[in-house]
Amino acid sequence: MTRGELQAAVLAGILAAAAYFGRKDIERAMDNSDRLPTDQAVSIIRGIRENYPFVSDLPVSLVMAVIETESNFRIHAKSTATEPAIGLMQTKLPTFQWMVDLYLNRGWGKPGLEDVNPYNPYWNIWAGMHYLKRQINATGSIRDGLHAYYHGLGGWKSGSRNNGYVALILERQSRWVFAA
């Protein structure tokens, strides 16, 4: 299979998954409350893992713990930072755009990907998972990857750490093991 054929197959999977997870279940969840039901979060994470080889080995329990810690499953969560982080995984807009450009090889808002936006729970989780996996790969461990997710890779390289954040996620991860 050529690179172009592989990209076309991945894009087809993306659009199919987004059509299923990004519309039907998510819109129903948003009608009921601002919180994404945890069973739907697990379904989204599993679907992303199945459709994106890069994040296929990222533990569902770890992603659930990050979502719980970052937003407590609030779909419209927004930080108060100068450059706010938004959504379930508290993705910053430049990071979201970077993940889309890097892994979808298409710009945000291009034809065929109109639903790819950081306010859509599916795509927010998708971008957060890809960013988290990049941080884990860059640092060599889940613990350091979580520090880099929180501070950015540059912050991690300069020694910034938040042990309370990492400890909380790892403790919460143990409660989400059933979701794997």
C-alpha positions as CSV (number, residue, x, y, z in Angstrom):
1,M,0.0,0.0,0.0
2,T,1.4,3.4,-1.0
3,R,1.6,6.3,1.5
4,G,-1.2,8.1,-0.4
5,E,-3.4,5.0,-0.2
6,L,-2.7,4.6,3.5
7,Q,-3.6,8.3,4.1
8,A,-6.8,7.9,2.1
9,A,-7.7,4.8,4.1
10,V,-6.9,6.5,7.4
11,L,-9.0,9.6,6.4
12,A,-11.9,7.3,5.5
13,G,-11.7,5.7,8.9
14,I,-11.5,9.2,10.5
15,L,-14.6,10.4,8.8
16,A,-16.5,7.2,9.6
17,A,-15.6,7.3,13.2
18,A,-16.3,11.0,13.5
19,A,-19.7,10.5,11.8
20,Y,-20.6,7.8,14.4
21,F,-19.0,9.1,17.6
22,G,-18.8,12.8,16.7
23,R,-22.4,13.3,15.9
24,K,-24.9,10.6,17.2
25,D,-23.6,9.9,20.7
26,I,-22.0,13.2,21.4
27,E,-24.9,15.4,20.3
28,R,-27.2,13.3,22.6
29,A,-24.8,13.7,25.5
30,M,-24.6,17.5,24.9
31,D,-28.4,17.8,24.9
32,N,-28.5,16.2,28.4
33,S,-25.7,18.1,30.1
34,D,-22.3,19.6,29.7
35,R,-20.7,16.4,31.0
36,L,-19.8,13.6,28.6
37,P,-21.1,10.3,30.1
38,T,-18.1,8.1,30.9
39,D,-19.3,5.2,28.9
40,Q,-19.4,7.4,25.8
41,A,-15.9,8.7,26.6
42,V,-14.6,5.1,26.8
43,S,-16.3,4.3,23.4
44,I,-14.7,7.4,21.8
45,I,-11.3,6.5,23.2
46,R,-11.6,2.9,22.0
47,G,-12.7,4.1,18.5
48,I,-9.8,6.4,18.2
49,R,-7.4,3.7,19.3
50,E,-8.8,1.4,16.6
51,N,-8.6,4.0,13.8
52,Y,-5.2,5.6,14.7
53,P,-2.2,3.3,15.0
54,F,-0.1,6.0,16.6
55,V,-2.2,5.9,19.7
56,S,-3.4,2.3,19.6
57,D,-1.3,1.4,22.7
58,L,-2.3,4.3,24.8
59,P,-4.2,2.9,27.8
60,V,-7.9,3.8,27.9
61,S,-7.5,4.1,31.7
62,L,-4.8,6.7,31.3
63,V,-6.8,8.8,28.9
64,M,-9.9,8.6,31.2
65,A,-7.8,9.7,34.1
66,V,-6.4,12.7,32.1
67,I,-10.0,13.7,31.1
68,E,-11.2,13.4,34.7
69,T,-8.3,15.5,36.0
70,E,-8.3,18.1,33.2
71,S,-12.0,18.8,32.8
72,N,-14.0,16.3,35.0
73,F,-15.7,15.3,31.8
74,R,-17.1,18.8,31.1
75,I,-17.3,19.2,27.4
76,H,-17.1,23.0,27.4
77,A,-14.4,23.3,30.1
78,K,-12.2,26.3,29.5
79,S,-9.1,27.3,31.5
80,T,-8.5,30.9,32.7
81,A,-5.0,31.0,31.2
82,T,-4.1,33.8,28.8
83,E,-4.1,31.2,26.0
84,P,-7.0,29.0,27.3
85,A,-7.1,25.3,27.1
86,I,-10.5,24.0,26.1
87,G,-12.6,20.9,26.2
88,L,-12.3,17.5,27.8
89,M,-8.5,17.1,27.5
90,Q,-7.9,20.9,27.9
91,T,-6.3,21.2,24.5
92,K,-4.9,24.6,23.5
93,L,-5.8,25.8,20.0
94,P,-2.2,25.9,18.6
95,T,-1.6,22.4,19.9
96,F,-4.9,21.2,18.4
97,Q,-3.9,22.7,15.0
98,W,-0.5,21.2,15.2
99,M,-1.9,17.7,15.8
100,V,-4.4,18.1,12.9
101,D,-1.7,19.3,10.6
102,L,0.8,16.6,11.7
103,Y,-1.5,13.6,11.9
104,L,-4.3,14.3,9.4
105,N,-2.0,16.1,7.0
106,R,-4.7,18.6,6.3
107,G,-5.5,22.0,7.8
108,W,-8.3,22.5,10.2
109,G,-11.5,23.5,8.4
110,K,-10.5,22.1,5.0
111,P,-13.1,20.4,2.8
112,G,-14.1,17.0,4.1
113,L,-13.0,17.8,7.7
114,E,-15.5,20.5,8.6
115,D,-16.3,18.8,11.9
116,V,-12.7,18.7,13.0
117,N,-12.6,21.3,15.7
118,P,-11.4,21.4,19.3
119,Y,-15.0,22.0,20.6
120,N,-16.2,18.6,19.3
121,P,-15.6,16.1,22.1
122,Y,-14.3,13.4,19.7
123,W,-11.7,15.7,18.1
124,N,-10.7,17.2,21.4
125,I,-10.0,13.7,22.8
126,W,-8.3,12.7,19.5
127,A,-5.9,15.7,19.7
128,G,-5.3,15.2,23.4
129,M,-4.4,11.5,22.8
130,H,-2.0,12.3,20.0
131,Y,-0.4,15.1,22.0
132,L,-0.1,12.9,25.1
133,K,1.4,10.0,23.1
134,R,4.0,12.4,21.5
135,Q,5.0,13.6,25.0
136,I,5.3,10.0,26.3
137,N,7.4,9.1,23.3
138,A,9.6,12.2,23.6
139,T,10.3,11.7,27.3
140,G,10.4,7.9,27.5
141,S,7.9,7.3,30.2
142,I,4.3,7.8,31.1
143,R,5.2,9.7,34.2
144,D,7.5,12.2,32.4
145,G,5.0,12.3,29.5
146,L,2.4,13.5,31.9
147,H,4.7,16.2,33.2
148,A,5.3,17.3,29.5
149,Y,1.6,17.2,28.8
150,Y,1.1,19.6,31.7
151,H,4.1,21.9,31.1
152,G,4.9,21.3,27.4
153,L,8.0,19.5,26.3
154,G,10.1,22.6,26.6
155,G,8.9,23.1,30.2
156,W,9.7,19.5,31.0
157,K,13.2,19.8,29.4
158,S,13.9,22.8,31.6
159,G,12.9,20.9,34.7
160,S,9.3,22.0,35.3
161,R,7.4,19.3,37.2
162,N,4.0,19.0,38.8
163,N,4.2,15.9,40.9
164,G,0.7,16.4,42.4
165,Y,-0.8,16.4,38.9
166,V,1.0,13.3,37.8
167,A,0.2,11.5,41.1
168,L,-3.4,12.4,40.8
169,I,-3.7,11.1,37.2
170,L,-1.8,7.8,38.1
171,E,-4.1,7.3,41.1
172,R,-7.2,7.9,39.0
173,Q,-5.9,5.7,36.3
174,S,-6.0,2.7,38.6
175,R,-9.8,3.3,39.1
176,W,-10.3,3.3,35.3
177,V,-8.5,0.0,34.6
178,F,-11.9,-1.7,34.0
179,A,-12.3,0.5,30.9
180,A,-9.3,-1.0,29.1
